[in-house]
Amino acid sequence: MMRALRIPVEDKPGERGARPYGRDIMLNNIGLPGLLLIAVVVLVLFGRGKISSLMGEVGKGITSFKKGINEGQDEIAKAEEAKDVTPETEKDKV
């Protein structure tokens, strides 16, 4: 959950204490028109080729992250399945 950014604001005369923490600026209500505007600006700044290569790199990163998580879970499963091969005489000593 995003928290509102608080900017200190001086109170007007007669409003003393009305806004002790300042005015809230909500950054999570951009909406569809705002997102489209941001997408157009990014497209103009970076160009189509740069954005497609960047998205390809992001996809590869996500894939390798998921692969790493799966490998970690496999190692945990193997460790849990490992049998105790210590001879009975050694177990009694401990």
C-alpha positions, 0 to 999 in steps of 0.5 A: 500500500502506498503512503501519501507524501506529506509536504509541509504547508504553512497555515493561513491566519485563522487556520492554526492547527487545521493541517498539522502534517501538511497537505497530502499528495497522492501519487497512486491515482494517476489514471489511464490518461496519465499512464498513456502520457507517460508512455508517450513521453518514454517512447519519444525519449528512448525510441522504439528499439531501445524500449523493446530491447529493455523489455527483453532484458527485463523478461530475461531477468524475471525468467532467471529469477524464477529459475533461481527460486525453483533451484533453491526450492529443489535444494531444500527438498533434497536436503529434507529427503536426505537420509541419516547414514551414520552407523548405529554405534556412532549415534549412541556416542552422541 
